[in-house]
Amino acid sequence: MTKDMTTGSPLKNIIRFCLPLMVGNLFQQFYNMADTIIVGQFVGKHALSAVGSVGPLSFMVIGTVTGLCAGFAIPVAQRFGAQDITNLKKYVANIIYASIVVAAIFTCGAVLLAKPLLNILNTPVEIQGEAYNYIVVIFAGIGATVLYNLLASIVRALGDSKTPLYFLLFSSFLNIGLDLLLIIVFQMGVRGAAVATIVSQFVSGVLCFIYVKRSFPILHLTKETRALDFKFIKNLLKNGLPMALQFSITAIGSVMLQSCVNGLGADCIAAVTIGGKTQLMIVLPAETIGITMATYCGQNLGAKKFDRIEKGVHRGVALAFGYAVIGFFVAQLLGPYMSLLFIDGSETEIIALAQQYINAGSYFYLILSLLFVLRNALQGLGYSLTAMTAGVFELIARGVMGFGFVNTIGYAAACVANPVAWIAADIFLIPAYIIVSRKVKRSLSPHISEELGVSSEE
């Protein structure tokens, strides 16, 4: 079921699209955290540290692929907003071709480089074996990640945030069941957690494909729309590569920071892992509002409705700010209890360190919320390179905090490294969005270019 976001109340459109997406992302977080929780509770803190130590590395590769899939879907949202169904189908066909190549390249490259990357990460010797067993399986399953995220991104570009949710819910419960089976019953340790994640994601992707094929006639390809067209591929890469680079640049900064944290020992690694996972869960609604803005802005750009774009971004910022306040109190009051999901209550020192990390981040949720909305709005408007540049600011900030302060001050610097990166990104994003919005407004005044992609950074 498609959803046209170019008519009606911008606020209602955003909320209606956002709510099922928020539920889906919540389960995505549980999906991603199930490994960490079950490993921490049933295998031990060293295994938890092993999984946590490669978290940024996993995010760097998987996040890059996910960002590429999301970027590929932006022209689909723009063509849907313009009701240009023929070119929409051509984009879908060429997205499939591009994604097959991407999955093959990333899978081979990541698996071959897994061991050297662990050394670069400064992974402690005592957990390096388990860290490798986990990450190499995750990398081997990149194709499953591409399958689900590609389908989910295309369907969301049509305004339907519910369909991917249903399959994600199923996959989340399957992942938890497989985690318990493989880790507790078959004693497969961290390798079992990784296998559970990949199998669950593959099943989710296959089911989503079957449903989309049966229920979305707008995506059915004909002979004339199946052709490989490098003009379309070029525009897909123009949208996808900057979004992928945005993820990878952000992740490289996290990898740099993690390499410094890994030098602080297993307890600090476990605390940052718990604190980071807990924080991701707390800020998820604000992040979802940001993701919604990419589809909203993309569709309204295709429909040449700048006033709706402007109103929608204002409403999105207000919603995200409102939640940021709620998130602050959740972090301050419930953080210690949420940490108990990951580790036994007897590990009081690790829990205290994790709460220190959570508390430090919570004071900056307003800044993070603004980052989510503005970055995704720029993506939807076709200014992927501009959005990516904000990631460069984050990378630099994390590198400075990691090598300049974590290595000298210690754990306290690790707690504020991410907030400093958010501030750096917003320093760039705020004026960038103002400039872009004025440029888009001028371009939509008479007629926007009828070329592929509707808007671009020329």
N, C-alpha and C positions, 0 to 999 in steps of 0.2 A: 504494500500500500504506500503510494507516494504521498508526499506532503509538500504543497506549494506554500512557501514562506514569503511570497511576494504580495500577498493580500492579507487584510485583517490586522488586528492589533499586533505590533511588533513584540510587546511584552508577552502576550499570550502565546504567540508563535514560539518564542524562545523557551518559555516554560514548558509548553506541551512537547516540544522536541527534546528538551533537556532532561525531563524527568525519567523517561525510560532509558535514555542514554546514561543518566546518573546511576540508575540501578544496575545497568549493565557494567559500567566502569567499577562500581562497588564490588560486583562479583568478579570482575577482572582482577581487582586487587586481591580479593580472597583467593582467587585462582593462583595468582602469582605468589601470594604469601603462604599458601598451603604447604609448599615445600619447606619454607623456612620454619613455620610453626611446628610441623610434624617432625622435622629433623631435629629442631631444638629440644622438643619434649621427649623424643624417643631414641635419639642417637647420642645427643650430648652437645656441650657448648663448643667443643672443637669442630664438630661437624657443622654446627651453626656458623662458626667463624669461617669455615671453608666455603660454604655457600655464600655468605655475606661478602667475603673478600673478592669474589668474582662478580658481584652484583653490577658494579659499574661497567665491567667488561661485557657482560651479557647485554646491558642496556645500550652500550655503544654499538654492538652489532645488530641485535634484534630491534632496537629503537630506530636505527638507521633504515632498516628494511621497512618497518612500520611507517616511518615518516615518508618514505618513498611511495608506499601504497596510498597513504592519505593525500599526498601531493598529486598523484595520478588522478585522484577522484575530483579534484577541483574543476578541471574543464568539463567534467560530467555535470557538476552542479550548475555551472554557468550555462551550458547548452540546455539543461532542463529548464532553467529560469527563462531562457529565451525561447523555449518550446521548439527547439531545433532538433527533432528526434533523429533524423538521418545522421547528422554529425555526432550526436550523442552515442548512437550505436557504433559508429566508426571508431570513436574514442574507446569504447568498451573493448572492441576487438583488438585494438592495438595495445591497450593496457595488458591484455592477456599475454600477447607476444613478448612485451617488454618484461613482464613479471617472471616469465619462465626463465629468461636469460639472467635476470637479477638473482633469482633463487639459486640457480646453478653456480654462479660466480661467488656469491656470498658463502654458500655452503662449503665449497671446496677451499676457498681462501681461509675461512674462519677455523675449520678443522685442522688444516695444516699449520696455522699460526698459533693455535691454542697454547701449546707449551711455551714458546718464546714469550707470548704475551703475559703468562703467569710470572715469568722471571722479571719482565719489565714492571709488573705490578708490585714487585718486592714482597710476594706472597711468602709468609713464614714457612720454613722447611717442614715443620711438623704438621701443617695442614695442606701442603702443596699437592700431595697425592689425591686426597679427597676432592680438592678444588678442581683438579684436572678431570677426574671421573665425572664430575657434575657438568662442567662447562662444555666438554667435548660432545656429550649427548645432546645438550641444548643446541649447539651449533649444527650438529648433524640433522636436526629437525627443522632447520630454517624454512624448508619448503612448506611444512605444515603451517608455520607462522604466516608466511606469505599468502597461502590459500585463504585462511580465515580473514585476515586483515584486509586483503584486497576486496573480497566480497562484501565485508562489512562497510568498508569505505565507499564503495559504489552505491550500495543501498542507502546509506546515510546521505549521500549526495542527492538522492532523489527525495529526501525529506523524511525517510522512514527510519526512525531510530529504534523501533520496537522489534523488528524481525531479527537483527543480529543479537538482540538481548536474549530472546528465547533460547537460541542455540548456545549462547554463552552461559546461561543459567544451567543448562543440561551439562555442558562441558565442565563447569566449575564443580558440580557435585561428582561427576565422573572422575575428575582429577583428585579430589579429596579421597574418594573410595579407592582409587588405584594407589595413591600415596600410602594409605593405611595398609593395603594388601601387600605392596611391594616392599615397604620399609619394615613393617612389623611382622608380617607372616613370612615373607620370603627373605627377610634380612638383607636386602640389597643396598641399604644405606643411602648415601647421597645419589648414587647412580639410579636407584629406584625412583627417587623423587624427580629426577630429570626425565626418565622414561615416562612417568605418569603425566608430566606436563606436556610432552610432545604428542603422546597418544591421544590425550584429551583434546588438544588443539586440532589435531588432524580430524578426529571424529566430528568436532564442531564445524570445521570447514567443509567437510563432505556433506553433512546434513544441510548446511546453509546453501551449498551449491544446488542440491536437489530441490530445495524449497524455492529458491530464486528462479530456477529453470521452469518450475511449474506455475509460479504465481506472479511473475513480473514480465508480462508480454512486452513491455517497453524495452526490455533488455534482450529480447530474442533477435539474434543476428540473421540477416539474409545474405545471399551470395554477394550482393553488391556492397554490403557493409563489412564483410569479413576480410577484405584485402589489407595486406600490410602496406601502410602508407607512412613513409619517413617524415612527411610534413606533420602528421599527427604525432609520431614518435618524438620528433623534435620538441613539439609543444608540451608533450607529457613530461619529458625530461626537464624542460624549462621550469615546470611547476614542481616536479617531483624531486629533482636533485637538490635544489635549495632547501626543501623541507627535510630531506634526508640528511643533508649537511648540517642543518639546524640541530637535529637530534644528535648527530655524531660529534659536532663541535661541543655541544653541551656535555655529551658523554665523555669526550676526551678530557674535559675539565674535571669531571667526576673521577675518571681513571687516575689523573694526576693527583687529585686529592686523596683517593683511596690508597695510592701507593705510599703516601706519607702516613696515613692512618695505619696501614699494615705494619709500619715500623714501630707502632706503639704497643704491639702485643695483642694476643688473642682476646683478652677481656675488652679492650677498647674497640677491636673489630666487631665483636659481638654486640657491644653497646650501640655503636653507630649503625649496625645492621638493624637492630630492634628499633632504635629511634627513627631511622630513615623510613622503615616500613610503616611504622605507626603514623608518622607525619604524612606520608603519601595517602593513607587512609583518611586522615582528618581533612586534608585540603582537597580531596577528590571532588566534592560538589563544585568548588570554585573552578577547578580544572575543567570540569564538564561544561560549565557555562562558557568557558573559553572555547572549547571544541565546537560548541553549538554555533559560535559566532562565525566560524569558517564557512559552514554551510549556509547560514543566514546571509552573510555578506556576498557569498558567491552567487546565490540565486538572485538576490536583488540587484547585483551588478549586471547579471545577464538580462534582467528585466529593465535595466536602466533607471532604477528608482533610488537615487542618491538620498533623498530625504528619509526614506525608510532605513537605509544603511546607517545614517547618522543617528536617528532615533534608537535603532536597535543597539548600537554600540553603547549609547548612553544608558539604556536600560540594562544592558549586560554588565556594565561597570557597577551600577547601583546594586544589582543582584549579587554580584561577586563580593562587593564590599560588605553587604549585609551578612553574607555567610562567613566572611573572614572574622567578623566579630564573634559569631557563634563558635567558629573553629578555635579561637583563642581560648575560650572558657572550657571547651572540650579538652584541649591539650593540657591546660593547667590542672584541671580537676580529675580527668580520667586517664591521663597519660600513664601513671604507674600501673593501673589495672589493665590497660591495653597491653603493656609490656609483658604481663604474665601469660599472654597468649603464646609467647615465643620461648619462654624459658621458665624453669622451675623457680618458685618463690624463694628458695634457699640461696639463690645467687643474688644476694642483696646488693653487692658492689656493682655488678653489671646493670641491675635495674636502676640504681641511683645514677649511674653514668648515662644510661639511656634517657632518663627523665631530664637530666641536665641538657641533653641534646634537643629534646622535644620542646622544653621551655624556651630555650634560646630562639628557636625558629618561630615560635608562636607569636612573638612580638612583631614579626614582619609579614604576617599573612595578608595585610592590606596591600603591601607592595607586591607580593607574589600574585595576588588576585588580579591586579592591574596588568601585570606581565602576561597572565593567561589570556585576558580579553584582547589586549592590543596586538599581541603577536598573532593570534588566530584570525583577528579581523584583517590584518595585513595579508595573511595567507589567502583568505577568501577574496580579497580585492585583487589578487594576482601579483602582489609584491612579495614574492617568496624570498628573494635575495635580501630585501630590507629586513624581513623577519629573521632571516638567518644571521644577519650581522649582529643582532642582539645576542645570539649565542656566542659570538666571538667575544663580546664584552663579558659574558659569564665565564667563558673559558679562561680569559686573562685573570679575572678576579679569583677564580678557584686556584689557578696556578700560583698566583701571588700568595694567597692564604696558605696553600699547602706547603710550598717550598720556602716561603718567607717566614711563616709563623707557626704552622703545625710542627715543623722540624725543630723549632727553637722553643716556643711556648708550650706546645703539647696539646692535650685533649681539648682544652678550653677554646683554642683557635679552631679546631675541627668543628666545634658546635656552632660557630658563627660564620663559617666559610660560605655555606650556601646562602644565608641572608645577604652577605656582602655581594655575592654574585647576582642575586635578584635586584639589588639596588643598582648595580652597574648596568644591568640590562634595561631597567626602566629609565635610567638617565638617557639612554639612546632611544628607547621606544616612544616616549611621550612626544618629543619634537618630531620624530619620524612619522608617527601617525598623523599629526596635525598637518604636516607637509603633504603626505600622501592623500589625505581626505580632501584637501583643497585641489590637488591635481586631478583626482577622480571627479570631483564636482565640476571642474571646468571641462573635462573631457566628455562628460555626459550631457553637457548643456545643449549642443546642437545634435550630434550623433556620434556615438562611439564607433570605433573601427569595427567593421564586419569580419575582420580576419579571425582566424581560429583563436580561441582562448579569451576573447572579449577584451581583456585588459592584460597588459604586460609591462615589464620594466624595460623600456626602450633606451 
